[in-house]
Amino acid sequence: MHIRGKDYNCTIDLMMDIIGGKWKMRLLWTLMMDGSQRFGELKRRCVKISAKVLAQQLKELEQDELITRKSYDEVPPRVEYSISEYGKTVIPFIKQMHEWSFRHMIKNGVEVTDNDIKS
C-alpha cells in the first residue's frame, strides 16, 4: 500500500510510523491527560526531549491529524497543542499499552508508585 508518500507492506509498519518512536505516544498521552499544552509545557513534561525533536514530533503529529495547533493573535505569540478528535481514536490503544506496562512492571517485581500509574 502507498500512503503518505511511502510504500508499506504491513499496517503495523504504518502505525509505527504514525505513533511509534520515543516521544509520540508520550506526547499524545500528555495531551489526553492534561489537555491543551504550550510548547514549553510539553518540553517540561518530556524532560529529555530536545526542542528540535519536540518541534519535529509535534509537526508530524499535526500532519497526521492526531493533534491540532492553535495560534493566538497575541504579543508575545502563543501557540497551544491539543489532541484532535481523530487523535482521540488512538487513546484506547495507548491506555491498553499503559495498563500492560503497569502489569509487566508488577510481574517483574518493580515497585510501582502513584506517579507510575498516572504518567
Secondary structure by P-SEA (a helix, b strand, c coil): ccccccccccaaaaaaaacccccaaaaaaaaaacccccaaaaaaaaccccaaaaaaaaaaaaaaccbbbbbbccccbbbbbbbccccccaaaaaaaaaaaaaaaaaaaccccccccccc
